[in-house]
Amino acid sequence: MIRTMGAASARSRPLRCDGAGHKRATTIAIRALLPFVALAAMLMPAHASDLYGPFGPEGPRLREQLWILPSADHGYPLRATVFRPADTPSVASGTQRHPLVVINHGTSDATRLAVAMPVYYWLSRWFVERGYVVVLPQRRGHGATGGPMAESIGTCADPDHVHSGLAAADDIQGAVDYMSEQPFVTPGEAIVVGISCGGWASLALASRNPGNVRAVINIAGGRGGRPFGQRVDAVCGEQRLLDAARIFGGTARTETLWLYAENDSYFRPGLARALASAWQEGGGKAELHVFPPYGSDGHHLADDRAGWDIWGTTVDSFLTESLSKAPVAVLAPAPDALAPAPAGPGAPIATAASDGETRAP
């Protein structure tokens, strides 16, 4: 049994995916967008569906723009950052279609309500330079999106990694579905990427085999790592996390790529390998890569330009192979039906390390 807290009262506190949280410098461009986010909240119409779409003009950096997208709860639309590649000059503006990437943030419990819009600049730029439209939704319970922390079910002593992941996947699916309908997006070809708890949420989505998602990339994914600022490698309900990976893998037939580093202080290499093995035991496809130590903490593998030289070739090869395969119809039941829901609402759980405000030029 993993000792997760020093006192009984602490063990009943809400679970976090990280302990102390990660602070990233908020970029100038995102700071400029925050007043628009506040204004959008004030101007929200009676029907949230009337609000969905772009809000404000594109910025000069990678055509950066604020969008508002549907979540699993229409009372709390998702705020999102959208980056777009330049269209070919011979194609009329707004008519050229590009493949879609939806990048999903982690969570710092200490700052989740005040966190800026997710950017992951270098990861986003990598995809934009390869012709992808990049969407970074901010899930419910975070920053400008606000609302309840729907993906927080259970406590550190009694975590529910399955339903917490599925709740986050609900928001991701809403973003994928809406953006896939845009005239500048190639429908049915979405790639879903997640970092830390966003990686876990993306794996939860893969377990549902959505027809418009071709592949999932999990970067340093997991839940319950370093709870409440504890020692490196501590994980809330580690065995339950492994069991959840096996449940998800039992229904997932979507291609998945798993990227970790040897010096990840939240989800150690041994745990990453065990999670991938559990996923495969369930029947899922998991291509795992554990890279050499990266920087001071490999959990931030996607934060810097230098990361391109570490994972870039691997991701390129994975996408080329995955997209060359014909989509496979899946009849397996979703994990929602395999794992009973909690008897009642649990205490809020904050999830996932890394707030998405990565270093930018």
Residue pairs with C-beta under 8 A, 6 or more apart in sequence:
2 234
2 235
2 236
2 237
2 238
2 239
4 11
4 156
4 157
4 227
4 230
4 234
4 236
4 237
5 11
5 13
5 156
5 157
5 227
5 228
5 230
10 228
11 155
11 156
11 157
12 155
12 157
12 347
13 155
13 156
13 228
13 347
14 109
14 152
14 155
14 156
14 347
14 348
14 349
14 350
15 152
15 154
15 155
15 156
15 159
15 223
15 224
15 227
15 236
15 237
15 349
15 350
15 351
16 107
16 109
16 156
16 224
16 227
16 228
16 236
16 349
16 350
16 351
17 106
17 107
17 196
17 197
17 200
17 222
17 223
17 224
17 225
17 266
17 350
17 351
17 352
17 353
18 106
18 107
18 108
18 109
18 196
18 225
18 226
18 266
18 352
18 353
18 354
19 225
19 226
19 227
19 228
19 229
19 230
20 108
20 110
20 226
20 229
21 108
21 109
21 110
21 111
21 353
21 355
22 108
22 300
22 353
22 354
22 355
23 108
23 111
23 355
23 357
24 303
24 354
24 355
24 356
24 357
24 358
24 359
25 357
25 359
26 116
26 357
27 116
27 119
27 121
27 357
27 360
29 59
29 61
29 64
30 81
30 116
30 117
30 119
30 357
31 116
32 59
33 56
33 59
33 66
33 81
33 117
34 116
34 117
34 144
36 55
36 56
36 66
37 66
37 79
37 117
37 144
38 144
40 51
40 55
40 66
40 68
40 79
41 144
41 146
43 51
44 51
44 77
45 51
48 70
48 74
48 75
48 77
49 70
49 74
51 68
51 77
52 68
52 69
52 70
52 77
52 178
53 67
53 68
54 65
54 66
54 67
54 82
55 65
55 66
55 67
55 68
56 65
56 66
57 65
58 64
58 65
58 84
59 65
62 83
62 84
62 85
62 124
62 125
62 128
62 134
63 82
63 83
63 84
63 85
63 86
64 81
64 82
64 83
65 81
65 82
65 84
66 79
66 80
66 81
66 82
66 117
67 79
67 80
67 81
67 82
67 135
67 179
68 77
68 78
68 79
68 80
69 77
69 78
69 79
69 80
69 135
69 137
69 174
69 175
69 178
69 179
70 77
70 78
70 174
70 175
70 177
70 178
71 77
71 78
71 139
71 140
71 145
71 147
71 170
71 171
71 174
72 140
72 150
72 167
72 170
72 171
72 173
72 174
73 140
73 147
73 148
73 150
75 147
76 140
76 145
76 146
76 147
76 148
77 145
78 137
78 138
78 139
78 140
78 145
78 171
78 174
78 175
79 117
79 137
79 138
79 143
79 144
79 145
80 117
80 135
80 136
80 137
80 138
80 175
81 117
81 118
81 119
81 135
81 136
82 133
82 134
82 135
82 136
82 179
83 124
83 125
83 128
83 133
83 134
83 136
84 98
84 128
84 133
84 134
84 184
85 98
85 128
85 129
85 131
85 132
85 133
87 93
87 94
87 95
87 96
88 96
94 183
94 184
95 183
95 184
96 184
97 183
97 184
97 185
97 186
98 131
98 132
98 133
98 184
98 185
98 186
99 131
99 132
99 133
99 185
99 186
99 189
99 190
99 191
100 132
100 133
100 135
100 176
100 179
100 180
100 185
100 186
100 189
100 190
100 191
101 127
101 132
101 133
101 134
101 135
101 190
101 191
101 192
101 193
102 134
102 135
102 136
102 137
102 172
102 175
102 176
102 179
102 190
102 191
102 192
102 193
103 118
103 120
103 123
103 124
103 127
103 134
103 135
103 136
103 193
103 194
103 195
103 198
104 136
104 137
104 139
104 168
104 172
104 192
104 193
104 194
104 195
104 198
104 199
104 201
104 202
105 118
105 120
105 136
105 138
105 139
105 142
105 195
105 198
105 352
105 354
105 355
105 356
106 195
106 196
106 197
106 198
106 199
106 351
106 352
106 353
106 354
106 355
106 356
107 142
107 196
107 197
107 198
107 350
107 351
107 352
107 353
107 355
108 115
108 350
108 353
108 354
108 355
109 350
111 355
112 141
112 142
112 143
112 149
112 350
112 355
113 141
113 142
113 143
113 146
114 143
115 138
115 142
115 143
115 355
115 356
115 357
116 143
116 355
116 356
116 357
117 136
117 138
117 143
117 144
117 356
118 136
118 137
118 138
118 355
118 356
118 357
119 136
119 356
119 357
119 358
119 360
120 136
120 195
120 302
120 303
120 356
120 358
121 358
121 359
121 360
121 361
122 302
122 303
122 304
122 305
122 307
122 308
122 358
122 359
122 360
123 193
123 195
123 302
123 303
123 307
123 358
124 134
124 136
126 308
126 312
126 315
127 134
128 134
132 191
133 179
133 182
133 184
133 185
135 175
135 179
136 356
137 145
137 171
137 172
137 174
137 175
138 144
138 145
139 145
139 150
139 151
139 168
139 171
139 172
139 201
140 146
140 147
140 148
140 149
140 150
140 151
140 171
141 147
141 148
141 149
141 150
141 151
141 152
141 348
141 350
148 348
149 348
149 349
149 350
150 167
150 168
150 170
150 171
151 164
151 165
151 167
151 168
151 171
151 197
151 201
151 349
151 351
152 164
152 346
152 347
152 348
152 349
152 350
152 351
153 159
153 160
153 163
153 164
153 167
153 342
153 345
153 346
153 349
154 160
154 164
154 237
154 342
154 346
154 347
154 349
155 346
155 347
155 349
156 224
156 227
156 228
156 236
156 237
157 236
157 237
158 237
158 346
159 223
159 224
159 236
159 237
159 240
159 241
159 349
160 240
160 342
160 346
161 200
161 223
161 224
161 237
161 240
161 241
161 243
161 244
162 204
162 244
162 247
162 248
162 335
162 339
163 339
163 341
163 342
164 223
164 349
164 351
165 200
165 201
165 203
165 204
165 223
165 244
165 248
166 204
166 207
166 335
166 336
168 197
168 198
168 200
168 201
168 204
168 351
169 201
169 202
169 204
169 205
169 207
169 208
171 201
172 192
172 194
172 201
172 202
172 205
173 205
173 208
173 210
176 190
176 192
176 210
176 212
176 213
177 212
179 185
179 190
180 187
180 188
180 190
180 212
181 187
187 212
188 211
188 212
188 214
188 327
189 212
189 214
189 323
190 212
190 213
190 214
191 213
191 214
191 215
191 216
191 217
191 319
192 202
192 205
192 206
192 213
192 215
192 216
192 217
193 202
193 216
193 217
193 219
194 200
194 201
194 202
194 203
194 216
194 217
194 218
194 219
194 221
195 219
195 220
195 221
195 302
195 352
195 354
195 356
196 219
196 220
196 221
196 222
196 225
196 266
196 299
196 352
196 353
196 354
197 221
197 222
197 223
197 351
197 352
197 353
198 221
198 352
199 218
199 219
199 220
199 221
199 222
199 352
200 218
200 221
200 222
200 223
200 351
200 352
201 351
201 352
202 216
202 217
202 218
202 221
203 216
203 218
203 221
203 245
203 248
203 252
203 256
203 279
204 248
204 335
205 213
205 216
206 213
206 216
206 248
206 252
206 254
206 256
206 284
207 247
207 248
207 249
207 250
207 251
207 252
207 284
207 334
207 335
208 251
208 334
208 335
209 251
209 252
209 253
209 254
209 330
209 332
210 254
211 327
213 254
214 254
214 255
214 322
214 323
214 327
215 254
215 255
215 256
215 257
215 318
215 319
215 322
215 323
216 254
216 255
216 256
216 257
217 256
217 257
217 259
217 315
217 318
218 256
218 257
218 258
218 259
219 259
219 260
219 301
219 302
219 311
220 259
220 260
220 261
220 264
220 266
220 267
220 298
220 299
220 300
220 301
220 302
220 353
220 354
221 258
221 267
222 235
222 241
222 266
222 267
222 271
222 272
222 275
223 236
223 241
223 351
223 352
224 235
224 236
224 237
224 238
224 241
225 234
225 235
225 265
225 266
225 267
225 353
226 232
226 233
226 234
226 235
226 265
226 266
226 353
227 234
227 235
227 236
232 265
232 266
232 268
233 265
233 268
233 271
235 241
235 267
235 271
238 271
241 271
241 275
242 274
242 275
242 278
243 278
244 339
245 275
245 276
245 278
245 279
245 282
246 278
246 279
246 281
246 282
247 282
247 335
247 338
247 339
248 279
248 282
248 284
248 335
249 278
249 279
249 280
249 281
249 282
249 283
249 284
249 286
250 282
250 283
250 284
250 332
250 335
250 338
251 282
251 283
251 284
251 330
251 332
251 333
251 334
251 335
251 338
252 279
252 282
252 283
252 284
252 285
253 283
253 284
253 285
253 328
253 330
253 332
254 285
255 285
255 287
255 318
255 321
255 322
255 325
256 279
256 284
256 285
256 286
256 287
257 287
257 289
257 314
257 315
257 318
258 272
258 275
258 276
258 286
258 287
258 288
258 289
259 289
259 291
259 301
259 311
259 314
259 315
260 267
260 269
260 272
260 288
260 289
260 290
260 291
260 298
260 301
261 269
261 290
261 291
261 292
261 293
261 294
261 298
261 299
261 301
261 310
262 269
262 290
262 291
262 292
262 293
262 294
262 298
263 293
263 294
263 295
263 296
263 297
263 298
264 272
264 297
264 298
264 299
264 301
265 297
265 298
265 299
266 299
266 353
267 275
267 299
269 290
272 288
272 290
273 288
273 290
276 286
276 288
279 286
280 286
287 318
289 311
289 314
291 298
291 301
291 310
291 311
294 300
294 301
294 307
294 310
295 304
295 306
299 353
299 354
300 354
301 307
301 310
301 311
302 311
302 358
303 354
303 358
303 359
304 358
304 359
